[in-house]
């Protein structure tokens, strides 16, 4: 039971970190590329 809780907590933390990194990357992108398919190709 404790293992499941710790795994869920770790997954939630990693998901939150992913959201933060995604927002940071979106702020760095040029505003001209907003809603453009070019953003997908930059990877």
C-alpha positions in Angstrom: 0.0 0.0 0.0 2.8 2.4 0.8 4.6 1.5 -2.4 1.5 2.4 -4.5 1.2 5.7 -2.6 4.9 6.6 -3.2 4.7 5.6 -6.9 1.6 7.8 -7.3 3.2 10.7 -5.5 6.3 10.4 -7.7 4.2 10.3 -10.9 2.4 13.4 -9.8 5.6 15.2 -9.1 7.0 14.3 -12.5 3.8 15.3 -14.2 4.0 18.7 -12.5 7.6 19.1 -13.5 6.7 18.3 -17.1 4.0 21.0 -17.1 6.5 23.5 -15.7 9.1 22.7 -18.4 6.4 22.8 -21.1 5.4 26.3 -20.0 9.0 27.4 -19.9 9.6 26.1 -23.4 6.4 27.9 -24.7 7.6 31.2 -23.3 10.9 30.8 -25.1 9.3 30.2 -28.5 8.9 33.1 -30.9 5.4 34.6 -30.8 5.2 34.3 -34.6 5.2 30.5 -34.2 2.2 30.5 -31.9 -0.3 27.8 -33.0 2.0 26.7 -35.8 3.0 23.2 -36.9 6.6 24.4 -36.9 6.7 24.1 -33.1 6.1 20.4 -33.4 9.1 20.0 -35.7 11.5 21.8 -33.4 11.4 19.1 -30.8 
